[in-house]
Amino acid sequence: MNQTPARDAVFIAVALGLLAVPPSLSAQTALEPFSPPAGHIIVVERSDFSRYEDGRYIGHLYRESRLDLSVEAAAGGSLRYDGEALVLEETLRDERAVARRLDTLIPVVFSVEADGAVRFIKDDGYPILRGLPDSPPTPALPGQRWTGEGTVVVRPRAGSPATRIAVLVEYEYLGPTTYATLPAASIRARYAIRYRGADRLGDPALTGASGARTADIVVDARDGATLFIRETVDETFAYSGGPAVRLKGFILHFHRGSLPAERDRIASILGPAAPATGTAAVTEPAVGVAAGAGGAAGSGAGPAAMPPSALPPGIDPGAFEVAEGKRGVILLLYDLRFVADGDQLLPDERGRLDAIADALKRIPERSFLVEGHTADLGRPAGQNELSERRARRIVDEMVARGLPASRFVYRGLGADQPIAPNDTEANRARNRRVEITILD
């Protein structure tokens, strides 16, 4: 998530370069019908468009979302997907090299039936590509084609409802390849975009759409699980009472599994796991501690403190605690000392910030979600605004210490998620915290 432009280029070059069939692999290797396993997947959807309105160039449009989904086998051979989408703030400038604000967090629940049909229990527009790629009905040799049905989700105008467009897809199996050392298969897909206002959940002002997409797809050769999709897009959208919008560019879809052992590895880098006496948050059990700052405050609901002697060299035992949350391993920063009602940190917090940055540098190639929390004092609107400013301040401090801004997403939650009653100053100190999640 939030890869830099250079890393984007590497991902694209690797994925698309793999579409050529390596000469060492047999040209007769068949692509078997898909049988993706249950488990846990992360999907990053990243759009990069040139935007035009009534033929006039407006600028570049960047969108990004991150889906964290548990996949479970269900009755009749179907798979149930249950999780959430973290949607980043949209921008008309290329801000991938800076920290991004988390715009919203959306529940995602749907199933994929044995026949490939996708059925949503709750549909707020994510994922934006559905039913693609579709499995070949029988083992396919390079050059063979098949057709399938799918859905693309569009939102040409920011803030408008998502609109779903059914598509008929023609697939061609290009041949075997490899992807990040995995045996893989290359597929090309083509489909036209045609819309005449058929989506009852969609944008009522969107009256029509036309265009075409080509998708270069890489799937796991062993089970057909999607690894990477690059869609090339050129589409025009008509609106009642508004300018026609044209989007031209590409959409990248990165898929990967998330293994439980990976969280254990990250926790061990930050500090060996220790038994917990409580929870790090209301619904998130702790797995270990890499500090004791605030661990004994208030009601004792935090993780158990770890003996400083057990910490890895270079980790300050008073900088943070480590816990496990549903999105990944969390660094809990209790009672950071800011100026009253502001986001400026007091000078004596510099050493603690240095230790936090040093810890995050031990986790390369991961993205960080920084969330600010306040005690329940004052107006809710003011609490939310202050918590967001303080979360952004922590991001700025980490960037000033050498961490890439593109790896950070942030938001403020005000006093909505307390971990202790707000009845004493000690408890308010625990609620007055910043959490940094190392996203799975």
C-alpha positions in Angstrom: 0.0 0.0 0.0 1.2 3.5 -0.8 4.1 2.2 -2.9 6.4 4.9 -4.3 6.2 5.7 -8.1 9.5 3.9 -8.6 8.3 0.8 -6.8 5.1 0.9 -8.8 7.2 0.9 -12.0 9.0 -2.2 -10.7 5.8 -4.0 -9.9 4.4 -3.2 -13.4 7.5 -4.1 -15.2 7.9 -7.4 -13.4 4.3 -8.4 -13.8 4.0 -7.4 -17.5 7.4 -8.7 -18.4 6.3 -12.1 -17.1 3.6 -12.3 -19.8 6.1 -13.7 -22.2 6.4 -17.5 -21.8 9.8 -18.5 -20.6 11.5 -20.8 -23.1 12.4 -23.3 -20.4 8.7 -24.1 -19.8 6.7 -26.4 -22.0 4.4 -24.6 -24.4 1.9 -27.4 -23.9 1.5 -26.7 -20.1 -2.3 -26.6 -19.5 -4.1 -24.1 -17.3 -6.4 -26.1 -15.0 -9.8 -24.8 -13.8 -9.3 -22.6 -10.8 -9.7 -23.9 -7.2 -8.5 -20.9 -5.0 -8.1 -21.9 -1.3 -9.6 -20.4 1.8 -7.4 -18.2 3.9 -6.6 -14.5 4.3 -5.9 -12.2 1.4 -4.9 -8.5 1.0 -6.0 -6.7 -2.2 -4.6 -3.3 -3.1 -6.5 -1.5 -5.9 -4.7 1.5 -7.3 -6.1 3.7 -10.1 -4.0 6.2 -12.2 -6.1 8.2 -14.7 -5.9 11.2 -16.9 -9.2 13.0 -16.4 -11.1 15.0 -19.0 -14.3 16.9 -18.8 -16.1 17.7 -22.1 -12.8 17.1 -23.8 -10.8 19.4 -21.6 -7.9 17.9 -19.6 -8.4 18.4 -15.9 -5.5 16.6 -14.4 -4.3 13.2 -13.0 -6.7 11.3 -10.7 -5.2 8.9 -8.2 -7.2 6.5 -6.1 -6.2 3.7 -3.8 -8.0 1.2 -1.6 -6.8 -1.7 0.5 -9.0 -4.7 1.1 -8.3 -7.1 4.0 -10.4 -10.2 3.6 -10.9 -13.5 5.3 -11.9 -16.3 2.9 -13.9 -19.3 4.1 -15.3 -22.3 2.3 -19.1 -22.3 2.5 -21.9 -24.7 1.4 -22.1 -25.9 -2.2 -18.5 -25.2 -3.0 -18.8 -21.4 -2.6 -16.3 -19.1 -0.9 -17.3 -16.4 1.6 -15.3 -13.2 1.7 -15.6 -11.1 4.9 -13.5 -8.0 5.8 -13.1 -4.3 5.1 -11.8 -1.8 2.6 -9.5 1.0 3.7 -10.1 3.8 1.2 -7.6 6.6 0.9 -8.4 10.2 0.2 -8.7 10.8 -3.6 -6.4 13.4 -5.1 -6.0 15.1 -8.5 -2.3 15.4 -7.9 0.3 12.7 -7.6 0.6 12.4 -3.9 1.8 8.8 -3.7 5.1 10.0 -2.4 3.5 11.7 0.7 1.4 10.4 3.6 -2.3 9.9 2.7 -5.3 10.5 4.9 -7.6 7.5 5.4 -10.9 8.7 3.9 -13.2 5.9 5.0 -13.3 2.3 6.2 -16.0 0.1 4.6 -17.2 -3.4 5.6 -17.0 -5.9 2.7 -19.0 -9.1 2.7 -19.7 -11.3 -0.4 -19.6 -14.8 -1.7 -18.3 -16.4 -4.9 -20.5 -19.3 -5.9 -19.3 -22.5 -7.5 -20.5 -21.3 -10.9 -18.5 -18.1 -10.5 -21.5 -15.8 -9.6 -20.7 -13.1 -7.1 -23.3 -12.3 -4.4 -23.0 -9.4 -2.0 -24.4 -9.3 1.5 -23.3 -5.7 1.8 -22.2 -3.7 -1.2 -20.6 -0.3 -0.9 -18.6 -0.5 -4.1 -15.6 -2.6 -3.1 -13.9 -4.5 -4.6 -14.1 -2.6 -7.9 -13.4 -5.7 -10.1 -15.7 -8.7 -9.6 -15.8 -12.2 -11.2 -12.5 -11.6 -13.0 -10.6 -13.6 -13.8 -13.0 -16.4 -14.6 -11.8 -20.0 -14.6 -11.5 -21.9 -18.0 -14.2 -24.5 -18.1 -11.7 -27.2 -19.0 -7.9 -27.4 -19.0 -6.7 -24.7 -21.4 -3.5 -24.8 -23.6 -1.6 -21.6 -24.6 -3.6 -19.7 -27.2 -7.0 -21.2 -26.2 -9.9 -18.8 -25.4 -13.0 -18.8 -23.3 -15.6 -16.3 -22.2 -17.1 -15.3 -18.8 -19.2 -12.7 -17.1 -18.0 -10.1 -14.6 -18.7 -6.7 -13.1 -16.6 -3.5 -13.0 -17.4 -0.8 -10.4 -16.9 2.9 -11.5 -17.1 6.2 -9.6 -16.1 8.8 -12.1 -17.1 11.7 -9.9 -15.7 11.7 -6.3 -18.4 11.5 -3.6 -21.0 10.0 -5.9 -22.4 6.5 -5.4 -20.5 3.6 -7.0 -22.0 2.2 -10.2 -21.8 -1.4 -11.3 -21.5 -2.3 -14.9 -21.9 -5.9 -16.1 -19.3 -7.0 -18.7 -18.8 -10.0 -21.0 -15.1 -11.0 -20.9 -13.1 -12.8 -23.5 -10.0 -14.6 -22.1 -6.9 -16.0 -23.7 -4.4 -18.2 -22.0 -0.9 -16.9 -22.9 1.1 -19.5 -21.2 3.0 -20.5 -18.0 5.4 -18.1 -16.3 6.7 -17.3 -12.8 5.7 -14.5 -10.4 7.9 -13.7 -7.4 9.3 -17.2 -7.6 5.8 -18.8 -7.8 4.7 -20.9 -10.7 2.2 -18.8 -12.5 0.0 -18.4 -15.6 -0.5 -15.4 -17.9 -3.9 -14.5 -19.1 -5.2 -11.6 -21.2 -8.8 -10.4 -21.0 -10.8 -8.0 -23.1 -14.2 -6.5 -22.4 -16.3 -3.5 -23.5 -17.9 -1.0 -21.1 -21.6 -0.3 -22.0 -24.0 1.3 -19.5 -27.5 2.7 -19.8 -28.6 3.3 -16.2 -29.3 -0.2 -15.1 -27.8 -0.2 -11.6 -30.4 0.7 -9.0 -27.7 1.2 -6.4 -25.6 3.4 -8.8 -25.3 7.1 -9.4 -28.7 8.3 -10.6 -27.0 11.2 -12.5 -24.9 8.7 -14.6 -26.9 8.1 -17.8 -24.4 6.3 -19.9 -20.9 4.9 -20.3 -18.8 3.5 -23.1 -15.3 2.3 -23.6 -13.1 -0.8 -23.4 -10.6 -2.4 -21.1 -7.7 -4.8 -21.6 -6.5 -6.7 -18.5 -3.1 -8.5 -18.2 -3.6 -11.1 -15.5 -1.2 -13.3 -13.6 -2.6 -16.2 -11.5 -1.1 -18.9 -9.4 -0.6 -21.9 -11.6 -1.3 -24.3 -8.7 -4.8 -23.1 -7.8 -5.8 -20.1 -10.0 -5.6 -17.6 -7.1 -5.2 -14.1 -8.6 -1.7 -12.6 -8.1 -1.8 -9.4 -10.2 -4.0 -7.6 -12.7 -3.3 -4.5 -14.8 -6.3 -3.0 -16.5 -5.8 -0.5 -19.3 -8.8 1.8 -19.3 -10.3 4.3 -21.7 -13.9 5.2 -20.8 -16.3 8.1 -21.2 -19.3 8.7 -18.9 -22.3 10.8 -19.6 -24.2 12.8 -16.9 -27.5 14.5 -16.7 -26.9 18.2 -16.1 -23.1 17.9 -16.1 -20.0 17.5 -18.3 -19.0 14.2 -19.9 -16.1 12.7 -18.0 -13.4 10.7 -19.7 -10.9 8.5 -17.8 -7.8 7.2 -19.5 -5.1 5.3 -17.8 -4.8 2.0 -15.8 -5.8 0.2 -12.7 -3.5 -2.1 -10.8 -4.7 -4.9 -8.5 -2.2 -6.5 -6.2 -3.2 -9.7 -4.4 -1.3 -11.5 -1.7 -1.9 -13.9 1.1 -1.3 -12.9 4.7 0.2 -15.7 6.9 -0.2 -15.8 10.7 3.5 -16.6 11.0 4.2 -13.2 9.5 2.7 -11.4 12.4 4.8 -13.5 14.8 7.9 -12.6 12.8 7.1 -8.8 13.0 6.4 -9.0 16.7 9.6 -10.9 17.3 11.5 -8.1 15.5 10.0 -5.5 17.8 10.2 -7.6 20.9 9.6 -11.2 22.0 6.0 -12.1 22.6 4.9 -12.1 26.3 1.7 -13.2 28.0 -0.9 -10.5 28.2 -3.0 -9.7 31.2 -5.7 -7.9 29.3 -6.5 -6.3 26.0 -4.7 -3.5 24.1 -8.1 -2.2 22.9 -11.7 -3.0 23.5 -11.8 -5.9 21.0 -8.2 -6.5 20.2 -6.2 -9.0 22.3 -2.6 -8.2 23.0 0.2 -10.6 21.9 3.2 -9.0 23.5 4.9 -5.9 24.8 8.0 -4.0 23.8 7.7 -1.4 26.5 5.9 -0.4 29.6 4.9 3.3 29.1 1.5 3.5 30.6 1.0 -0.3 30.9 0.0 -0.1 34.5 -2.2 3.0 34.3 -5.9 3.1 34.9 -7.8 -0.1 34.9 -4.9 -2.4 34.0 -6.5 -3.2 30.7 -3.3 -3.0 28.7 -0.8 -5.7 27.8 1.6 -7.0 30.4 5.0 -5.2 30.6 8.0 -7.1 29.2 11.2 -7.0 31.2 13.5 -4.5 29.5 16.3 -7.1 29.5 14.2 -9.2 27.1 14.0 -6.6 24.4 16.2 -6.6 21.3 19.2 -4.3 21.4 18.4 -0.7 20.5 14.8 -0.7 21.6 13.9 1.8 24.3 11.8 -0.1 26.9 9.7 3.0 27.5 8.8 3.9 24.0 5.8 1.8 23.1 3.8 -1.4 23.7 3.1 -4.1 21.1 -0.3 -5.7 20.6 -2.1 -7.6 17.9 -5.1 -6.1 16.1 -7.3 -7.3 13.3 -5.3 -5.3 10.7 -1.8 -6.3 12.0 0.7 -5.8 14.7 0.1 -2.5 16.7 2.6 -0.2 18.4 0.7 1.5 21.2 2.0 5.0 22.1 0.4 6.0 25.4 0.3 9.5 26.9 2.4 11.3 24.3 3.0 14.7 25.6 1.6 17.4 23.3 1.1 21.0 24.1 -2.4 21.6 25.5 -5.0 21.4 22.8 -2.4 21.3 20.1 -0.4 18.9 17.9 3.1 20.1 18.8 5.1 17.5 20.8 7.0 18.6 23.9 10.8 18.6 23.4 11.4 15.8 25.9 9.5 13.4 23.6 12.3 13.4 21.0 14.1 10.4 22.4 10.9 8.4 22.4 10.2 9.4 18.8 13.7 8.3 17.9 13.1 4.9 19.4 9.7 4.5 17.6 11.3 5.4 14.2 14.2 2.9 14.8 11.6 0.2 15.5 9.6 0.9 12.3 12.8 0.9 10.3 13.2 -2.8 11.2 10.0 -3.5 9.2 10.9 -2.9 5.5 8.3 -2.8 2.7 5.2 -2.6 5.0 2.7 0.2 5.2 1.7 1.9 8.5 -1.7 3.1 9.6 -1.4 5.8 12.2 -4.5 6.5 14.3 -4.9 9.3 16.8 -7.1 9.0 19.9 -8.1 11.5 22.6 -9.6 11.4 26.0 -13.3 12.3 26.2 -13.0 16.0 27.0 -14.6 18.8 25.0 -16.6 18.7 21.9 -16.6 15.5 19.7 -15.9 17.5 16.5 -12.9 19.1 18.2 -11.7 15.8 19.5 -11.8 14.3 16.0 -9.9 17.2 14.5 -7.3 17.2 17.2 -6.7 13.5 17.0 -6.2 13.7 13.3 -3.7 16.5 13.6 -1.8 14.5 16.2 -1.8 11.4 14.0 -0.4 13.5 11.2 2.2 15.0 13.5 3.5 11.5 14.4 3.7 10.7 10.6 5.7 13.9 10.1 8.1 13.0 12.9 8.7 9.6 11.5 9.3 11.0 8.0 11.8 13.5 9.5 13.7 10.5 10.9 14.1 8.9 7.5 11.0 6.7 7.0 9.3 7.2 3.5 6.1 9.3 3.7 4.5 7.0 1.1 4.4 4.1 3.6 2.0 6.0 6.0 -1.8 6.4 6.1 -3.4 8.3 9.0 -6.7 9.2 10.5 -8.2 10.6 13.8 -10.8 8.8 15.8 -11.3 11.3 18.6 -12.7 9.7 21.8 -14.7 7.0 19.9 -12.5 4.0 21.0 -11.5 4.4 24.6 -9.5 1.6 26.3 -10.2 2.9 29.9 -12.9 4.9 31.6 -12.4 8.7 31.5 -12.8 9.0 35.2 -9.2 9.7 36.3 -6.3 11.5 34.8 -4.4 8.2 34.7 -7.1 6.6 32.7 -7.4 9.6 30.4 -3.7 9.3 29.8 -4.2 5.8 28.4 -7.0 7.0 26.2 -4.9 9.9 25.0 -2.8 7.7 22.7 -1.5 7.1 19.1 -1.6 3.6 17.6 0.6 2.6 14.7 -0.5 -0.6 12.9 1.9 -2.4 10.7 -0.6 -3.5 8.1 -0.7 -7.1 7.1 
